[in-house]
Amino acid sequence: MIQSILVLGSGSAGLIAALSLKRKIPRLAVSIVRSPDIGVIGVGEGTTPNFPRHLFDYLGISRRRFYELAEPTWKLGIRFLWGERGRFDYTFAPQLDSHWTDLPRPNGFYCDDDFSNVDAPSALMREGKVFHRQANGAPDIQPWHAFHIENEKFVAMLETVAREAGVVIIDGKVTGSERGPQGIAAVLLDDGRRLEADFFVDASGFRSELMGKALEEPFDSFGRTLFCDRAVVGGWARTDEPILPFTTAEQMDAGWCWQIEHEHHINRGYVYSSQFISDEDAAAEFKRKNPKTPDSPRVVKFRSGCYRRMWVDNVIAIGNAGGFVEPLEATALMIVCSHCHTMVDFLLHCELEPTPSMRALYNELTLATWHDIRDFLGLHYKVNTALDTPFWQHCRADTDLSGVQPLLDFYEENGPTGFCRYRMPRSQSDFGIEGYFVMLVGNRVPYRKKHDSSAQELARWEAHRAANIANAKRGIDVKEALYYVRHPGWQWNAEAPR
Ligand SMILES: Cc1cc2nc3c(=O)[nH]c(=O)nc-3n(C[C@H](O)[C@H](O)[C@H](O)COP(=O)(O)OP(=O)(O)OC[C@H]3O[C@@H](n4cnc5c(N)ncnc54)[C@H](O)[C@@H]3O)c2cc1C
């Protein structure tokens, strides 16, 4: 029976894993070993709605504490400066997979020409507002938001909460491991210490000390679907720019650029494929299009892919130690939260005595999520017809989407009907059919079964959009909403107990 768990690494993945285990299975002795010399990745700032659900509802971290220590801003979705339309907004609420009772077809069928202000959050995004306003003037904070966070502040907050929860944190650099009958018996530190445990979580980031190095699990590259492998990361201190309530993703000559909004800082980065542009040329294009970025931005290298199994013997890999996809759609923390939840469920279901078939099922489920996200991101590139650079030509011609071909064929014949969901891959991602629709409709991917709307129908459709716009215009912007939630008298509606 598992009684002790050692987590290797205290980036956001290791700390979320340790906290999830300790909070949900308090009888476990949970420790972390981490190397302050190696440090954390220091990037990774956009999230999706499963992140607040995991933090507040699952782990019971208090919102007040999170806002005080991590200093987040809100993210309602992603503005895509992308494709033939030039611009469309992806929100975390159903825009297209939704159906007004006074209209015969779902929303997606009315967006061929104009895909804007389709739901409340997309209208708020257009108006630069983050929430609707309550009658007393305060923000009406709805659950369809995520956050922008700064990696290092967030990690520091998690560390404080983890220590309070009883997680022991040990400083030391792991240089090797010892094998035992269950898999790994102990890890060895550079100062000669030996740390034993019944079970290990590898959260050592791209180094993947246990899953990759010690257990030598094969790594499956996503290189046939996702071609980007580097980013230049820059940013600047905010002056008079408004704090936008969304992430921006903008197409570039050999990839795309993110813009993430912090209260006092704007974080910008260019994700590109080194097959199509050199680091110097990427930095030059980045600077030309964003004159406020530093002259020598930091270059981060990565590979998109995952280990064939996330659970081998007595080791589970979480975060970058298990796999990584490039940051379009900001999926890393989403996967971390989802996998931590799944890991805890599996350990509870096997009463801390895992069986081979439980491990096999865990590996099947987690791999399906990786593959769904790979294909979902690949779709963003494949259907973008706006630019004719060699990179984008290659994306259109060669992105492998065979994993979602049944869904794409069904869409091509039937359009954005909710029945497309029956052709979706099985997955635990936050995107679902709505995410696919936003990319397909947003990029005007053709389908055959068009709906011919009557004039009355179109008038009703426009009335819904106009109502969204009118409500959004009365909304509240990020700066004012932050002021409200920081006020000592502010009450969270559903404040968690801890
Ligand atoms: C360019 C870029 C942009 C990104 N943008 C986003 C985004 O918008 N949203 C998002 O969710 N994610 C994003 N990510 C991913 C995100 O940063 C990470 O997935 C996430 O923070 C989890 O990191 P981690 O904890 O796995 O790894 P890390 O932060 O690297 O932590 C690894 C830990 O292991 C320790 N360690 C490693 N080796 C040893 C050793 N031998 N001995 C002891 N300790 C060791 C380190 O000290 C550290 O504590 C981005 C990533 C990149 C590269």
The ligand as a Tripos MOL2 file, in Angstrom:
@<TRIPOS>MOLECULE
LIG
   53    58     1     0     0
SMALL
NO_CHARGES

@<TRIPOS>ATOM
      1 C1          7.0960   29.6100  -24.2530 C.3       1 LIG1
      2 C2          6.1580   28.9500  -23.2710 C.ar      1 LIG1
      3 C3          4.9320   29.5410  -22.9830 C.ar      1 LIG1
      4 C4          4.0420   28.9200  -22.0960 C.ar      1 LIG1
      5 N1          2.8160   29.4710  -21.8840 N.ar      1 LIG1
      6 C5          1.9290   28.8160  -21.1110 C.ar      1 LIG1
      7 C6          0.6240   29.3380  -20.8700 C.ar      1 LIG1
      8 O1          0.2620   30.4130  -21.3470 O.2       1 LIG1
      9 N2         -0.2160   28.6220  -20.0850 N.ar      1 LIG1
     10 C7          0.1390   27.4470  -19.5090 C.ar      1 LIG1
     11 O2         -0.6790   26.8210  -18.8160 O.2       1 LIG1
     12 N3          1.3740   26.9640  -19.6970 N.ar      1 LIG1
     13 C8          2.2640   27.6000  -20.4590 C.ar      1 LIG1
     14 N4          3.5180   27.0830  -20.6220 N.ar      1 LIG1
     15 C9          3.8910   25.8530  -19.9070 C.3       1 LIG1
     16 C10         4.1120   26.1180  -18.4290 C.3       1 LIG1
     17 O3          5.1160   27.0310  -18.2250 O.3       1 LIG1
     18 C11         4.4630   24.8460  -17.6790 C.3       1 LIG1
     19 O4          3.8740   23.7570  -18.3010 O.3       1 LIG1
     20 C12         3.9820   24.8600  -16.2700 C.3       1 LIG1
     21 O5          4.4160   26.0110  -15.5990 O.3       1 LIG1
     22 C13         4.4620   23.6380  -15.5240 C.3       1 LIG1
     23 O6          5.8440   23.6110  -15.4600 O.3       1 LIG1
     24 P1          6.5170   22.4280  -14.6560 P.3       1 LIG1
     25 O7          6.1640   22.5550  -13.2030 O.co2     1 LIG1
     26 O8          6.2050   21.1470  -15.3210 O.co2     1 LIG1
     27 O9          8.0670   22.6690  -14.8620 O.3       1 LIG1
     28 P2          9.0810   23.7160  -14.2040 P.3       1 LIG1
     29 O10         8.4710   25.0150  -13.8830 O.co2     1 LIG1
     30 O11        10.2860   23.6960  -15.0970 O.co2     1 LIG1
     31 O12         9.4850   23.0440  -12.8160 O.3       1 LIG1
     32 C14        10.3960   21.9610  -12.7250 C.3       1 LIG1
     33 C15        10.8040   21.7630  -11.2690 C.3       1 LIG1
     34 O13        11.6510   20.6220  -11.1690 O.3       1 LIG1
     35 C16        12.8440   20.9670  -10.4690 C.3       1 LIG1
     36 N5         13.9080   20.0830  -10.9500 N.ar      1 LIG1
     37 C17        14.2380   19.7720  -12.2180 C.ar      1 LIG1
     38 N6         15.2890   18.9140  -12.2440 N.ar      1 LIG1
     39 C18        15.6050   18.6940  -10.9530 C.ar      1 LIG1
     40 C19        16.6160   17.9130  -10.3060 C.ar      1 LIG1
     41 N7         17.4970   17.1810  -10.9990 N.pl3     1 LIG1
     42 N8         16.6550   17.9140   -8.9580 N.ar      1 LIG1
     43 C20        15.7860   18.6510   -8.2220 C.ar      1 LIG1
     44 N9         14.8240   19.4140   -8.7790 N.ar      1 LIG1
     45 C21        14.7380   19.4260  -10.1180 C.ar      1 LIG1
     46 C22        13.0430   22.4410  -10.7710 C.3       1 LIG1
     47 O14        13.8770   23.0470   -9.8390 O.3       1 LIG1
     48 C23        11.5860   22.9390  -10.6770 C.3       1 LIG1
     49 O15        11.2340   23.1150   -9.3270 O.3       1 LIG1
     50 C24         4.4220   27.7030  -21.4780 C.ar      1 LIG1
     51 C25         5.6650   27.1390  -21.7340 C.ar      1 LIG1
     52 C26         6.5240   27.7400  -22.6320 C.ar      1 LIG1
     53 C27         7.8410   27.0870  -22.8950 C.3       1 LIG1
@<TRIPOS>BOND
     1     1     2 1
     2     2     3 ar
     3     2    52 ar
     4     3     4 ar
     5     4     5 ar
     6     4    50 ar
     7     5     6 ar
     8     6     7 ar
     9     6    13 1
    10     7     8 2
    11     7     9 ar
    12     9    10 ar
    13    10    11 2
    14    10    12 ar
    15    12    13 ar
    16    13    14 ar
    17    14    15 1
    18    14    50 ar
    19    15    16 1
    20    16    17 1
    21    16    18 1
    22    18    19 1
    23    18    20 1
    24    20    21 1
    25    20    22 1
    26    22    23 1
    27    23    24 1
    28    24    25 2
    29    24    26 1
    30    24    27 1
    31    27    28 1
    32    28    29 2
    33    28    30 1
    34    28    31 1
    35    31    32 1
    36    32    33 1
    37    33    34 1
    38    33    48 1
    39    34    35 1
    40    35    36 1
    41    35    46 1
    42    36    37 ar
    43    36    45 ar
    44    37    38 ar
    45    38    39 ar
    46    39    40 ar
    47    39    45 ar
    48    40    41 1
    49    40    42 ar
    50    42    43 ar
    51    43    44 ar
    52    44    45 ar
    53    46    47 1
    54    46    48 1
    55    48    49 1
    56    50    51 ar
    57    51    52 ar
    58    52    53 1
@<TRIPOS>SUBSTRUCTURE
     1 LIG1         1 GROUP 0 **** ****
